[in-house]
Amino acid sequence: MLALHDTKRSSVVGILGVLSAIFNAMSYVSALTIMISTGIGAISGLVQLILYAYYWYIGENNVDDDAHHVLNPVVVVV
């Protein structure tokens, strides 16, 4: 501590301390942004699964007969 007690060095130490505090806060903020983006991804995945289940359920309960949708092949005699 006595080696860093000089007035010129104390300003440098103060600046380094402020920079260290800023980078420390940035490391915690970056972890929070990762957690937020993971939460958004989980919500998007849940919405996708709900939509998939909804349309799958609609498709299973569709009683429309597909017989009238099938095209008959055309035979061309030359």
C-alpha positions as CSV (number, residue, x, y, z in Angstrom):
1,M,0.0,0.0,0.0
2,L,2.8,2.4,0.7
3,A,4.2,1.9,-2.8
4,L,0.9,3.1,-4.3
5,H,0.5,6.1,-2.0
6,D,2.0,8.6,-4.4
7,T,-0.4,11.2,-5.7
8,K,0.4,10.5,-9.3
9,R,0.0,6.8,-8.8
10,S,-3.2,7.2,-6.7
11,S,-5.0,8.8,-9.7
12,V,-3.9,5.9,-11.9
13,V,-5.0,3.4,-9.3
14,G,-8.3,5.3,-9.0
15,I,-8.9,5.1,-12.7
16,L,-8.0,1.4,-12.8
17,G,-10.4,0.8,-9.9
18,V,-13.2,2.6,-11.7
19,L,-12.5,0.6,-14.9
20,S,-12.4,-2.7,-12.9
21,A,-15.8,-1.8,-11.4
22,I,-17.2,-1.1,-14.8
23,F,-16.0,-4.3,-16.3
24,N,-17.2,-6.2,-13.2
25,A,-20.7,-4.7,-13.7
26,M,-20.6,-5.6,-17.4
27,S,-19.8,-9.2,-16.7
28,Y,-22.9,-9.4,-14.5
29,V,-25.1,-7.6,-17.0
30,S,-23.9,-9.9,-19.8
31,A,-25.0,-13.0,-17.8
32,L,-28.4,-11.4,-17.3
33,T,-28.8,-10.8,-21.0
34,I,-28.0,-14.4,-21.7
35,M,-30.7,-15.5,-19.2
36,I,-33.2,-13.1,-20.8
37,S,-32.5,-14.4,-24.3
38,T,-32.8,-18.0,-23.1
39,G,-36.2,-17.1,-21.6
40,I,-37.3,-15.6,-24.9
41,G,-36.2,-18.7,-26.7
42,A,-38.1,-20.9,-24.2
43,I,-41.2,-18.9,-24.8
44,S,-40.8,-19.1,-28.6
45,G,-40.4,-22.8,-28.3
46,L,-43.4,-23.2,-26.2
47,V,-45.5,-21.2,-28.7
48,Q,-44.2,-23.4,-31.5
49,L,-45.1,-26.6,-29.6
50,I,-48.6,-25.2,-28.8
51,L,-49.2,-24.3,-32.5
52,Y,-47.9,-27.7,-33.6
53,A,-50.2,-29.5,-31.2
54,Y,-53.2,-27.3,-32.2
55,Y,-52.7,-28.0,-36.0
56,W,-52.0,-31.7,-35.3
57,Y,-55.3,-31.9,-33.4
58,I,-57.2,-30.2,-36.1
59,G,-55.7,-32.5,-38.7
60,E,-56.6,-35.6,-36.7
61,N,-60.2,-34.5,-36.3
62,N,-60.7,-33.5,-39.9
63,V,-63.3,-36.0,-41.2
64,D,-63.3,-34.6,-44.7
65,D,-63.0,-37.4,-47.2
66,D,-60.1,-37.0,-49.5
67,A,-61.6,-39.2,-52.3
68,H,-62.9,-36.2,-54.2
69,H,-59.4,-34.5,-54.0
70,V,-57.6,-37.4,-55.8
71,L,-57.0,-36.7,-59.5
72,N,-57.8,-39.5,-61.9
73,P,-54.9,-40.3,-64.2
74,V,-55.5,-39.4,-67.9
75,V,-54.6,-42.1,-70.4
76,V,-53.7,-40.7,-73.9
77,V,-54.0,-43.2,-76.7
78,V,-51.8,-42.4,-79.7
